[in-house]
Amino acid sequence: MEIINTKEIVKKYGFKFTKSLGQNFLMDNEVLKDIVEGAEVSKEDFVIEIGPGVGTLTRKLLNAAKSVCAIELDSDLLPILEQELKDYDNFMLVHKDALKVDFNEITAREKSVKLVANLPYYVTTPIISKLLTGGYVFKSLTIMIQKEVAERIAAKPNCKEYGALSLLVQYYCDTKIIRKVSPESFIPRPKVESIVIRLDRLSEPRVKVKSEKLFFTIIRNAFNMRRKTLWNALKQLKLSKENLENAFLAAEIDPKRRGETLSIEEFGKLSDNIYDIINQ
Ligand code: SAM
């Protein structure tokens, strides 16, 4: 097996880590192998990697994929990546903030697109949200994230981790935990435990709703005030008392329940009944 020494590359170029960019580089070959295998990357796949660092994971992806496009914000890393990966003609590097990238421009004409990344943790949620709601063609996202965020993503109703993020991700994807990763696998060590999770895009969203905007507004309201009943949380929608009552009745949902007890299907039903009342 090819052994890549992240520490040596960092030392060779005198690279200085920037904490605010979430720079914790992987140096554990087992973890790298599990990420690439867990993502099921093959020579058919065009892979996008957000935040290649010094190219440790990128190299493994380049060996497994048809091609890899890496998006890196830190200009100090560009010459290192160009030098270290110069032998790969299937490598592309984009110097940009991943939050500002139009992924459709990069993936045009590609049939099988997968995203694989050890994400910078300070932007995990906005990146996931962008990747899922931006209308992109990713088949799957295999991402390393903080353990707590992975638990929130995969959570089911009636547990404290269940919330707006669980519902956003599960609306679009099936989720699969690939493995846990301890801080010792990184340089420098992060303060938190990590998890590699794969999100497989569903061909259709998990529930069919009349208005996605309303569906997610209701979810946000329900979890902004976690301890409140749905009745109190959804007063924010400014419907009349009678209309709100009728929507709960039609959806067969007790307004005294709290948001954390509702399944995604129940949120869909409630949202559609509120939609009908608003638009009647
Ligand atoms: N992939 C490498 C690895 O596994 O060793 C590095 C992962 S490190 C956790 C996160 C990487 O994302 C760093 O290279 C950092 O510079 C980069 N980064 C941080 N913010 C970014 C952003 N907004 N857009 C693109 N890259 C970003």
Residues whose N, C-alpha, C, O or C-beta is under 5 A from the ligand:
A	BS01	SAM	L21 G22 Q23 N24 F25 L26 I50 G51 P52 G53 T56 L57 I71 E72 L73 D74 K96 D97 A98 L99 N118 L119 P120
